[in-house]
Amino acid sequence: MIRIYNTLKREKEDFVPMEEGKVRMYVCGPTVYDVPHIGHARSAYVFDVIRNYLEHIGLDVRFVRNVTDIDDKIINKAVQELDELGENITSMRLEQRVRDVAVKYLDIYHRELDMLGIGSPDEEPKATENIGHMLDFIQVLIDKGVAYESDGDVYFSVEKFPEYGKLSNRDIEQMMQGVRKEVHEGKKHPLDFALWKKAKENEPFWESPWGRGRPGWHIECSVMSTRMFGAQFDIHGGGLDLIFPHHENEIAQAEAATGRPFANCWIHNGLLTVNGEKMSKSLGNYITIEDYIKEYKDPDLIKLAFLTSHYRSPMDFSDERMQEARRAKERIMIFFGKADRIAAESASGGGDLSGGEEAETLALAQSEINSLQERFEDAMKDDFNTAQALSAVFDAIKAGNDHLADDALNLKQKAMVAVAIKNSIVRFTSIFGLSLKPEKVDASESEAIEKLVEDRQEARRKKDYREADRIRKELEQKGIVVEDTPEGPVWRKK
């Protein structure tokens, strides 16, 4: 049984899908007006891992992530681009530029998540493809008396939904603190929010019973999730910053319209800071996914960094944290290299294990595999605790290294145990989308590295340890790790 922290209940609870063997999961996706940053990557990765694990334990997951492709931010970006081009802003030009902005940045979002090896959702509905469904949904809310039209705008009346605030655990009085009390812009209450927004001059618009306009942000997710899954579904996810007002408003709209509970389980990932501060272009610490790839190259590193923090916890991104992730991957790759080498030596050495040796070795290997599996599964079933699951992986590596150093085992026994542990690690870490492959080196670079490694080995033979250390540091600066083995040095790219 999996236990998941449900934001709505503010506690962990047993997760029981509505339909046996199947999970319907909806996650709020990007508003496509700018290049994605590493905070977007964390949220996308969290729900990719959750989907992978649910599928790993045999559940059929239908994963939907929406795209907001009409919004104030997209319109503002389009206006900015037209200004930069020196073009007059007309209705036709702005409408086309808004579409161009949305397509451009959605393509970038897809491409850069793909560069990180983060999986795609099963379906990705867009707001602009669901306007008709939104109009029908809004009319239902008006007919039920929980929404009202005001001079071309349509608002949801929060006072007509008694449970408003149940997700964020705040009542209307608490929400009103710090909010201007006077009613303005056609609202009956300051907390009422827009379902439909009257079009401003030159803005893109759709025809509606209330005049030309476009949907408010919150309505799109209520409409698309219930259209695809029905009134009630298993999991709704997104970043912690979406709890209020976005997800609070989704619940109000959906439950007022359908009269049924909305999502059964709400999962929210913690937010990401950079060097202890909120990411901001003005602070110069805004790191795009492209920035990350250029600097660190290896997608495994940022994934390992994400995995060491619980998904609900805040996470701070820093170069120190990336170096910790690099060292963590090195531990894995060093063990994999040892397992591969001893397996090759064993295969070339010939000979068979006796019946007793083989049975003993198989039992030993299975014992280590069982230990890894039990600890990994226990961690992941406890609210997807990836940090504890990763700890089980490194304990398995330690056990594997201990067996490789155990003189009581012969070469073939060591090979069998090491390879079994390696294969189990590969199987479990595939849930995390880790490639666990060293960076490739082209032929000319490889030749230069081989020369440096030989020079270092020669310096060691001559006991010129200062020169050997200098060469080692030069190799490290090139991103090369050298492991000294009884058979000689072995190197690889970090």
Secondary structure as the mmCIF struct_conf table of DSSP 4:
data_model
#
loop_
_struct_conf.conf_type_id
_struct_conf.id
_struct_conf.beg_label_comp_id
_struct_conf.beg_label_asym_id
_struct_conf.beg_label_seq_id
_struct_conf.end_label_comp_id
_struct_conf.end_label_asym_id
_struct_conf.end_label_seq_id
STRN STRN1 ARG A 3 ASN A 6
TURN_TY1_P TURN_TY1_P1 THR A 7 ARG A 10
STRN STRN2 GLU A 11 ASP A 14
BEND BEND1 MET A 18 MET A 18
STRN STRN3 GLU A 19 GLU A 19
TURN_TY1_P TURN_TY1_P2 GLU A 20 GLY A 21
STRN STRN4 LYS A 22 VAL A 27
STRN STRN5 THR A 31 THR A 31
BEND BEND2 TYR A 33 ASP A 34
STRN STRN6 HIS A 37 HIS A 37
HELX_RH_AL_P HELX_RH_AL_P1 ILE A 38 HIS A 56
TURN_TY1_P TURN_TY1_P3 ILE A 57 GLY A 58
STRN STRN7 ASP A 60 ARG A 65
STRN STRN8 VAL A 67 THR A 68
BEND BEND3 ILE A 70 ASP A 71
HELX_RH_AL_P HELX_RH_AL_P2 ASP A 72 LEU A 85
TURN_TY1_P TURN_TY1_P4 GLY A 86 GLY A 86
HELX_RH_AL_P HELX_RH_AL_P3 SER A 91 MET A 115
TURN_TY1_P TURN_TY1_P5 LEU A 116 GLY A 117
HELX_LH_PP_P HELX_LH_PP_P1 ILE A 118 PRO A 121
BEND BEND4 ASP A 122 ASP A 122
STRN STRN9 GLU A 123 GLU A 123
STRN STRN10 LYS A 126 LYS A 126
HELX_RH_3T_P HELX_RH_3T_P1 ALA A 127 GLU A 129
HELX_RH_AL_P HELX_RH_AL_P4 ILE A 131 ASP A 143
TURN_TY1_P TURN_TY1_P6 LYS A 144 GLY A 145
BEND BEND5 VAL A 146 VAL A 146
STRN STRN11 ALA A 147 SER A 150
TURN_TY1_P TURN_TY1_P7 ASP A 151 GLY A 152
STRN STRN12 ASP A 153 PHE A 156
HELX_RH_3T_P HELX_RH_3T_P2 VAL A 158 LYS A 160
TURN_TY1_P TURN_TY1_P8 PRO A 162 ASN A 169
HELX_RH_AL_P HELX_RH_AL_P5 ILE A 172 MET A 176
TURN_TY1_P TURN_TY1_P9 GLN A 177 GLY A 178
BEND BEND6 VAL A 179 VAL A 179
BEND BEND7 GLU A 182 GLU A 182
TURN_TY1_P TURN_TY1_P10 GLU A 185 GLY A 186
BEND BEND8 LYS A 188 HIS A 189
TURN_TY1_P TURN_TY1_P11 PRO A 190 LEU A 191
STRN STRN13 PHE A 193 LYS A 198
HELX_LH_PP_P HELX_LH_PP_P2 ALA A 199 LYS A 200
TURN_TY1_P TURN_TY1_P12 GLU A 201 ASN A 202
STRN STRN14 TRP A 206 TRP A 206
TURN_TY1_P TURN_TY1_P13 PRO A 209 TRP A 210
BEND BEND9 ARG A 212 ARG A 212
STRN STRN15 GLY A 213 PRO A 215
HELX_RH_AL_P HELX_RH_AL_P6 TRP A 217 PHE A 229
BEND BEND10 ALA A 231 ALA A 231
STRN STRN16 PHE A 233 GLY A 239
HELX_RH_3T_P HELX_RH_3T_P3 LEU A 240 LEU A 242
HELX_RH_PI_P HELX_RH_PI_P1 ILE A 243 HIS A 247
HELX_RH_AL_P HELX_RH_AL_P7 GLU A 248 THR A 258
BEND BEND11 GLY A 259 ARG A 260
STRN STRN17 ALA A 263 ASN A 269
HELX_LH_PP_P HELX_LH_PP_P3 GLY A 270 LEU A 271
STRN STRN18 LEU A 272 VAL A 274
TURN_TY1_P TURN_TY1_P14 ASN A 275 GLY A 276
STRN STRN19 GLU A 277 LYS A 278
TURN_TY1_P TURN_TY1_P15 LYS A 281 GLY A 284
STRN STRN20 THR A 288 THR A 288
HELX_RH_AL_P HELX_RH_AL_P8 ILE A 289 TYR A 296
HELX_RH_AL_P HELX_RH_AL_P9 PRO A 299 LEU A 307
TURN_TY1_P TURN_TY1_P16 THR A 308 THR A 308
BEND BEND12 SER A 309 SER A 309
TURN_TY1_P TURN_TY1_P17 TYR A 311 ARG A 312
BEND BEND13 SER A 313 SER A 313
STRN STRN21 MET A 315 PHE A 317
HELX_RH_AL_P HELX_RH_AL_P10 ASP A 319 GLY A 349
HELX_RH_AL_P HELX_RH_AL_P11 GLY A 355 LYS A 381
STRN STRN22 ASP A 382 ASP A 382
TURN_TY1_P TURN_TY1_P18 ASP A 383 ASP A 383
HELX_RH_AL_P HELX_RH_AL_P12 THR A 386 LEU A 404
TURN_TY1_P TURN_TY1_P19 ALA A 405 ALA A 405
TURN_TY1_P TURN_TY1_P20 ASP A 407 ALA A 408
BEND BEND14 LEU A 409 LEU A 409
HELX_RH_AL_P HELX_RH_AL_P13 LEU A 411 THR A 429
HELX_RH_3T_P HELX_RH_3T_P4 SER A 430 PHE A 432
TURN_TY1_P TURN_TY1_P21 GLY A 433 GLY A 433
HELX_LH_PP_P HELX_LH_PP_P4 PRO A 438 LYS A 440
HELX_RH_AL_P HELX_RH_AL_P14 ALA A 443 ARG A 461
TURN_TY1_P TURN_TY1_P22 LYS A 462 LYS A 463
HELX_RH_AL_P HELX_RH_AL_P15 TYR A 465 GLN A 477
TURN_TY1_P TURN_TY1_P23 LYS A 478 GLY A 479
STRN STRN23 ILE A 480 THR A 485
TURN_TY1_P TURN_TY1_P24 PRO A 486 GLU A 487
STRN STRN24 GLY A 488 LYS A 493
#
